[in-house]
Amino acid sequence: MDIEILILAQLMQGPKHGYEIKKNILFVMNNKKIINNNSLYPKLKQFEERGMVSKTMEEQEGRPNRHVYAITAIGSQVFHDTINRFTPELIEMDDEWSIRLAYYNLMNDETRYRLLDYRMTIVQDKEKRLEKLSHSVGESKYLMYSSELYFYTQNMIEKEKELISEMIEQLKDKPATID
């Protein structure tokens, strides 16, 4: 997973201190293992060294001073390049798909179409594999999985296909804009 996208996306929304960046990422991704201080602060330092973020000191009364990070033009360009660069193999990973979906509003329409097209193909492939699996197992009492898992997976695939189809329709109905 590309943690750079998550950090830079937070800063695209405005300057933030480290704890706020971490808290927001944990909330958006709903995954406690996705980021911690040992991954966040070295990345922020690296971004600062590369000119992608600036750091200022914020004084707090009765508390230790804290650093506030803001994205620079270079950081903004890196963010856009990174979020718009992906392969079908990358989008097959649910975390990467979730990241792109979380920051979908920051993508251009061409990238959105490509993202949705890749994911629809992946979901359709999952559906075909599930169908093959159900035919190969048949009515055997020695199922490789429970019928509950099969119906859950089938339902999730259908829901995701519906969502992607709706998103594609929304893009088609959207008035053309000049980038």
Disulfide bonds with the S-S distance in Angstrom:
none
